[in-house]
Amino acid sequence: MEDQLDAIIFDTIVPLPYRILFLIQLGHLLWYLIVYGCYNINGINVLQLINLSYSSHNYPQLGESPAVGEQATISVADPKENSLLLKGIWFNLRVISINTMVSFIIFKIIQILFSDETHHVTLVLIYHLIPLVTMLIISYKIFSKPSDKSVGKLRLSTTMKRILSGNINSKSMRTNDILISDSLVSYSKVLNDIGIFIWHYFVSDELPYNSFLELFVLCLPALIRIRQCWQEFLLTRQRSHMLNLMKYTTGIAPIFINFLIKFNVQEYGEDNDAGKEMHLHLLKILNVWWYLCSFINSTYSFIWDVRMDWGFETFDYFLKKSSFTLRSPDKLIYRKPIIYYSGITVDFLLRYIWVLKFYTQREAEDKPIITRVGLFLFGYDAFSFGYSLIEVLEIFRRFMWCFFKLENDWFKLDPQYTTLTNNVELMKMG
């Protein structure tokens, strides 16, 4: 009861729509840090990886800048142009941060002024409108009407349209599309938060959130990646794309089983005593399947992260009985392996953090610390602080994934470019 009260207090302090905005803001901040770290610290030309340039002379149609949104460059972007990419990300971050903070301050002031019962209707109306208007303003400033000079904005707009339609430009913009597509997978809970926000504040505050809508929203990013993997398999006939497709399919299984659990709980009802034992037995079976499918997906995804996305050869020691190593030393930007092993460890822990959910089912009065942690993270709904913390941890895991992914993709390029990696100053000289 005390933990439930804490969840209510947390939602009162930071309402759901503002948590959504703060998480989007966090994603932009981490993306800024990724580009800054890759270029200024590691000497990686991020623009080259995503095939973007801010000069129209690097595209097939000279002077036709709209081509930069959908077409690849014919020559490598000047490394110094990465500073322009950073400015563009900083602009979006500033737009999100300023509008969110101003809106949040206004909201809290009005919440304090109209907190009594006589102004309840006014407060509810404001609670609906202010965050919604803020979201619309931010979306308009970031996505609407990209000008010919807004190269980064145009690229973001065309990429989002392509990805949301389930397509991928695997010929010339694969890294560009994969970074955003996989980031959407990590933001699936945040996307579902938007669905909850719309449902509770604009559809019905009394009816529970529609389970079918939740299933669709949570599965949508994975379904997009499945379609992209299928397109790449048809294009190349490489088995790796089919194996990648299977990885995202295993990610849908726990979501679907969780939907069946919620659906059965809602359909059964508290006052329905008929077939109670059979119903409880079914829920136990579904719970077992949820843990099994979660284990399969986490194991599959973790191995894929380390071996395929990051290019580390650690698992080759077990699969091919080769030496236990990361990569050859000349393909490691950081000369201290502890950095990479720390990243692998963090990825492993966050991939399997769902294990703590098992402890929420214990009913002992004197709960050990691990049970309390499990209840804090998984014991309550999307309005709790624990749920938001899980979202933050997944976004952080994706940030770390992007960092090692870009490093690996950089070393896959032509050696004449990657030789510059070990000399940051040469990259800055242009």
Residue pairs with C-beta under 8 A, 6 or more apart in sequence:
3 375
3 376
3 379
3 380
4 380
6 384
6 385
7 380
7 381
7 383
7 384
7 385
7 386
8 383
10 383
10 384
10 385
10 388
11 383
11 384
14 22
15 107
15 127
15 131
16 193
16 196
16 197
16 200
16 382
16 383
17 131
17 132
17 134
17 135
17 197
17 201
18 100
18 103
18 104
18 107
18 131
19 193
19 388
20 135
20 190
20 193
20 194
20 197
21 96
21 100
21 103
21 131
21 134
21 135
21 138
22 100
23 187
23 190
23 193
23 388
23 391
23 392
23 395
24 96
24 190
25 93
25 96
25 97
25 100
26 392
26 395
27 183
27 187
27 395
28 89
28 92
28 93
28 96
29 93
30 395
30 396
30 399
31 89
31 399
31 402
32 86
32 89
32 90
32 93
33 399
34 399
34 402
34 403
34 406
35 46
35 82
35 85
35 86
35 89
36 86
37 403
38 44
38 46
38 403
38 406
38 407
38 410
39 45
39 46
39 79
39 82
39 86
39 427
40 424
41 424
42 333
42 407
42 421
42 424
43 333
43 420
43 421
43 422
43 423
43 424
43 426
43 427
44 333
44 406
44 407
44 410
44 421
45 76
45 77
45 79
45 82
45 410
45 417
45 420
45 427
46 82
46 85
46 406
47 53
47 54
47 77
47 79
47 81
47 82
47 85
48 76
48 77
48 79
48 413
48 417
49 175
49 176
49 406
49 409
49 410
49 413
50 155
50 173
50 175
50 176
50 179
51 72
51 73
51 172
51 173
51 175
51 176
52 68
52 73
52 77
52 85
52 151
52 152
52 155
52 176
53 59
53 68
53 73
53 75
53 76
53 77
53 78
53 81
53 151
54 77
54 81
54 84
54 85
54 151
54 152
55 77
55 78
55 81
56 62
56 63
56 64
56 65
56 67
56 68
57 75
58 73
58 74
58 75
58 76
58 77
59 65
59 67
59 68
59 71
59 73
59 74
60 67
60 71
60 74
61 67
61 71
65 148
65 149
65 151
65 154
66 148
66 154
68 151
68 154
68 155
69 146
69 151
69 154
69 155
69 157
69 158
70 158
70 162
70 169
71 172
72 169
72 171
72 172
72 173
76 417
78 430
79 420
79 427
79 428
79 430
80 428
80 430
84 151
84 152
85 152
88 150
88 152
88 153
89 152
92 142
95 138
95 141
95 142
96 138
96 142
99 134
99 137
99 138
99 141
100 134
100 138
103 130
103 131
103 133
103 134
106 130
107 126
107 127
107 130
107 131
110 123
110 126
110 130
111 123
111 126
111 127
113 119
114 122
114 123
114 126
115 123
127 201
128 201
128 202
131 197
132 201
142 153
142 156
143 153
143 156
143 157
143 160
146 153
146 154
146 156
146 157
147 153
148 154
155 176
159 173
159 176
159 177
159 180
160 180
162 168
162 169
162 177
163 177
163 180
163 181
163 184
163 224
163 228
164 224
166 223
166 224
166 227
166 228
167 227
167 228
167 231
168 174
168 177
168 178
168 181
168 228
168 231
168 232
169 176
169 177
170 177
170 228
170 231
170 232
170 235
170 236
175 406
175 409
177 228
178 405
179 402
179 405
179 406
181 221
181 224
181 225
181 228
182 225
182 398
182 401
183 398
183 402
184 191
184 221
184 224
185 221
185 222
185 225
185 248
185 251
186 394
186 395
186 397
186 398
187 221
187 395
188 217
188 218
188 219
188 220
188 221
188 222
189 218
189 382
189 387
189 390
189 391
189 394
190 391
191 217
191 218
191 220
191 221
192 214
192 217
192 218
192 382
193 382
193 391
194 217
195 209
195 213
195 214
195 217
196 209
196 214
196 382
199 209
199 210
199 213
200 209
208 266
211 259
211 262
211 263
211 266
212 259
214 259
214 262
215 255
215 256
215 259
218 255
219 252
219 255
219 256
222 248
222 249
222 251
222 252
222 255
223 252
225 244
225 248
226 245
226 248
226 249
229 241
229 242
229 244
229 245
229 248
230 241
230 245
232 238
232 241
233 241
233 242
233 245
240 308
244 304
244 308
246 300
247 297
247 300
247 301
247 304
250 293
250 296
250 297
250 300
250 301
251 297
251 301
253 293
253 296
253 297
254 290
254 293
254 294
254 297
257 286
257 289
257 290
257 293
258 290
260 286
261 283
261 286
261 287
261 290
264 279
264 282
264 283
264 286
265 283
268 279
287 361
291 358
294 354
298 351
298 352
298 354
301 351
302 347
302 348
302 351
302 352
303 315
305 347
305 351
305 401
306 312
306 314
306 315
306 344
306 347
307 313
307 314
307 315
307 316
309 401
309 404
309 405
309 408
310 343
310 401
310 404
310 405
310 407
310 408
311 327
311 331
311 408
311 411
311 412
312 326
312 327
312 340
312 344
313 322
313 325
313 326
313 327
314 324
314 325
314 326
314 344
316 322
317 323
317 324
317 325
326 332
326 337
326 340
326 341
327 411
329 335
331 411
332 340
333 407
333 421
333 422
334 340
340 404
343 400
343 403
343 404
346 397
346 400
347 397
347 400
347 401
350 393
350 394
350 396
350 397
351 397
353 377
353 390
353 393
354 378
356 370
356 373
356 374
356 377
356 378
357 374
357 377
357 378
358 374
359 370
359 371
359 373
359 374
359 375
360 371
360 374
360 375
360 378
360 379
362 371
364 371
367 375
375 386
376 385
376 386
377 386
377 387
377 389
377 390
378 386
378 390
379 386
380 386
380 387
381 387
410 418
410 421
411 418
411 421
420 426
420 427
